[in-house]
Amino acid sequence: MDKFTVAKKTLVENGWEAAEEKVLVLTLVDKPGSLAFIASKLAEMGINIRHAYAGAADTGKIKMYLGVSDLTQARKALR
């Protein structure tokens, strides 16, 4: 069994919902307003951000993982 399957099974067995979803992955400059700029571009296209997670990247940057309402349109909006 792969790690994802084991993790999902463990979550479900402990009463949690588990789902797999493709997300938009971005590397942003770590400064105030970076995420707001991205969010406004998505909003202009009518794309909702359903959830967001941040992670470490290179010095002065941050990785953002965004679950969006339309992944294809989000990629187009941010080109």
N, C-alpha and C positions, 0 to 999 in steps of 0.2 A: 504494500500500500504506500502511495506517495505521501509526502508531508502534508499537502493540502487536504487530502482525503482524511488523514488521521486527525488533523486539526478540526475540520468540519464535524467529523463524527464526535469528537470530544465535546465540542461546543453544544451540539444538539443533545447529547446525552445529559448535559448539565443544564438543560432548559433554555439555552440561548438559540436564537435564530441565526442561521448562517447562510450567506449567499455569496456568489462569485459575480463580480462585475468588472468590466473594463473601465479604466479611469484615464483621465487626461493627466499626464505627468509633465510638469514644467520645472525649469530651473530659473529662479528669480533672484534678482539682486536683493540682498537682505537690508532693505531700507524702508522707512515708512512710506506707504502708498503703493508699493509694488503690487500687492494683491488687489487693492482697490482699482488700479488701472486695468488689470485683467478682468475683474468682476464687471467693470463698466462696459468693456468690450463685449463680454458675453451677454450682458443685459440688453445691449443695443440690438442683438440678434434674437432676443427673446429666449435665451438659454438660461435655465436655472442651475445653480450650484446646489446639489442635494446634500453633499457632505464634502469636507475638506480635511486633509491631513498634511502635516508638515514634517519634513525630515531633514537631516543634515546633508550638506553638499560641500563644495569647496569653500574655502575661507571667503567670507563676504557674500555668500550665496545660500539659498535655501531651496530644497526640493518641495514642490507642492503636488499633492495627489488630489485631483478634483473629480468627484462623481457628478457628472453633468447630465442634464435631461436629453441632450443630443450631442453625442461625441463627435460625429462627423462634422456637424455645423460648427461646433466649438473649435475644432482644428482649423477650419476655414476662417473663422472669425479672428484667429490669433496669428495668422500668417503674416 
